[in-house]
Amino acid sequence: YGNIQCELADILHEQGDEQIALALVEQGLESAELSLEPLKVWWSTWCAARVQFYSNKLDTTLLLLDTLDKISAESAIPFWFNSMSRALRTNLLLKNKMVETAEQLFKEYNISEHSSLTHANEIEHIAFCRYLLCIGRYSICMDLFNRLESVIIETGRNNNLLEVLLIKTDLLIKMKKKEHAQKTLKRAI
């Protein structure tokens, strides 16, 4: 039951109901912690971390990410779940302007502009694009975005396409390519 509450909190937060989401995620975590199923506890904690991150509660997000790492170390959690956690951790570091630490984590995760794209590491590559954007490596970022976009469309995994297009729009604005940015934004909408 707790994992459902946390999932609902994540959805409510995306719809703009931040206060309700924060209250619901707290209740959901309490319920989820009673579960004997590590995957449910992990998923509830993941949803809670997202809600906290997007509510700018960064210290709480970090604690929840550390909890995810602990659950993963003690249980058989699918590797792609850990990929989601790593991507959120690097986004947290970038939000805190800890660019060098984020860069080190990408090295540990073997994520670079040359690494192969897979479904399991797609979200980490999106986070890596955010990193490239932060450090002003626009052309490399654009190349990686184009690869990401192509792979996502080719494989029909459109769940990350919106995020890619929105970040790509930001990149195009920074590159002073406003007409291309408008076209990309229209594709996202």
C-alpha positions in Angstrom: 0.0 0.0 0.0 2.9 2.4 0.8 4.4 2.0 -2.6 1.1 3.0 -4.2 0.9 6.1 -2.0 4.4 7.1 -3.0 3.7 6.6 -6.7 0.5 8.7 -6.3 2.5 11.4 -4.5 5.0 11.5 -7.4 2.1 11.9 -9.9 0.4 14.6 -7.8 3.7 16.5 -7.5 4.0 16.4 -11.3 0.5 17.9 -11.5 1.5 20.7 -9.2 0.0 19.5 -5.9 3.3 19.8 -4.0 1.9 20.0 -0.4 -0.4 17.0 -0.8 2.4 15.1 -2.5 4.8 15.8 0.3 2.3 14.7 3.0 1.3 11.6 1.0 4.9 10.5 0.3 5.6 10.7 4.1 2.6 8.4 4.8 3.6 6.1 2.0 7.2 5.7 3.2 5.9 4.8 6.7 3.7 2.2 5.2 6.3 0.9 2.8 8.9 0.5 5.5 6.6 -2.2 7.1 6.8 -4.3 3.9 9.1 -7.3 3.8 9.5 -6.8 0.0 12.7 -4.9 -0.7 11.6 -3.9 -4.2 8.4 -2.2 -2.9 10.4 -0.4 -0.3 13.0 0.6 -2.9 10.3 1.9 -5.3 8.5 3.8 -2.6 11.8 5.4 -1.5 12.6 6.3 -5.2 9.2 8.0 -5.6 9.8 9.9 -2.4 13.3 11.0 -3.5 11.8 12.3 -6.8 9.1 14.3 -4.9 11.7 15.7 -2.5 14.1 16.6 -5.3 11.5 18.4 -7.3 10.4 20.2 -4.2 14.0 21.4 -3.7 14.3 19.5 -0.4 17.8 18.4 -1.4 19.1 17.2 2.0 16.1 14.9 2.3 16.7 13.7 -1.3 20.3 12.8 -0.5 19.2 10.8 2.6 16.7 8.9 0.5 19.3 8.2 -2.2 21.6 6.8 0.4 18.7 4.6 1.6 18.2 3.4 -2.0 21.9 2.5 -2.1 21.6 0.6 1.2 18.6 -1.3 0.0 20.3 -2.2 -3.3 23.4 -3.4 -1.5 21.3 -5.7 0.8 18.8 -7.0 -1.8 18.4 -8.2 -5.3 17.3 -4.9 -6.9 17.2 -4.8 -10.8 20.2 -3.0 -12.2 18.1 -0.5 -14.2 16.5 0.7 -10.9 20.0 1.5 -9.7 20.5 3.4 -12.9 17.6 5.6 -12.1 18.9 6.3 -8.6 22.4 7.2 -10.0 20.9 9.6 -12.5 18.9 11.3 -9.7 22.1 11.5 -7.6 24.0 13.2 -10.4 21.2 15.6 -11.0 21.2 16.4 -7.3 24.9 17.1 -7.5 24.5 19.4 -10.5 21.7 21.2 -8.8 24.0 21.8 -5.8 26.7 23.1 -8.3 28.9 20.1 -7.4 30.0 19.6 -11.0 33.3 17.9 -10.2 31.7 15.4 -8.0 29.1 14.6 -10.7 31.9 14.2 -13.2 33.6 11.7 -10.9 30.4 9.7 -10.6 29.9 9.6 -14.3 33.4 8.1 -14.6 32.6 5.5 -12.0 29.4 4.7 -13.9 31.3 4.5 -17.2 29.1 7.1 -18.7 30.6 9.4 -21.3 29.8 10.8 -24.7 31.4 7.6 -26.2 29.7 5.0 -24.1 27.0 2.8 -25.7 23.4 3.6 -25.1 21.2 1.0 -23.7 17.7 1.0 -22.1 19.4 0.4 -18.8 21.7 3.5 -19.0 19.5 5.8 -21.0 18.5 7.9 -18.0 22.1 8.2 -16.9 23.0 9.5 -20.4 20.2 12.1 -20.0 21.8 13.2 -16.7 25.2 13.3 -18.5 23.7 15.7 -21.0 22.6 17.9 -18.2 26.2 17.8 -16.9 27.6 18.7 -20.4 25.2 21.6 -20.5 26.4 22.8 -17.1 30.0 22.8 -18.2 29.3 24.4 -21.6 30.3 21.5 -23.8 27.4 22.2 -26.1 28.5 20.4 -29.3 29.2 17.2 -27.5 25.9 17.6 -25.7 24.1 18.1 -29.0 25.7 15.0 -30.5 24.7 12.9 -27.5 21.2 14.3 -27.6 20.9 13.4 -31.2 22.0 9.8 -30.5 19.7 9.6 -27.5 16.7 10.9 -29.5 17.4 8.5 -32.4 17.7 5.5 -30.1 14.6 6.4 -28.1 12.5 6.9 -31.3 14.0 3.8 -33.0 13.2 1.5 -30.1 9.8 3.1 -29.3 10.8 4.0 -25.8 9.2 7.4 -25.7 9.0 7.7 -22.0 12.3 9.7 -21.9 11.7 11.5 -25.2 9.9 14.5 -23.6 12.7 15.1 -21.1 15.3 14.9 -23.9 13.4 17.3 -26.0 13.0 19.8 -23.2 16.7 19.7 -22.2 17.6 19.9 -25.9 15.5 23.1 -26.2 17.5 24.6 -23.3 20.7 23.6 -25.1 19.6 25.2 -28.3 18.7 28.5 -26.5 22.1 28.5 -24.9 23.6 27.9 -28.4 21.6 30.9 -29.6 19.6 28.8 -32.0 16.2 30.1 -31.1 14.4 28.9 -34.2 15.6 25.3 -33.7 14.7 25.6 -30.0 11.2 26.6 -30.9 10.8 23.6 -33.3 12.2 21.3 -30.7 9.8 22.7 -28.0 6.9 22.2 -30.4 7.9 18.6 -30.9 7.9 18.2 -27.1 4.4 19.7 -26.8 
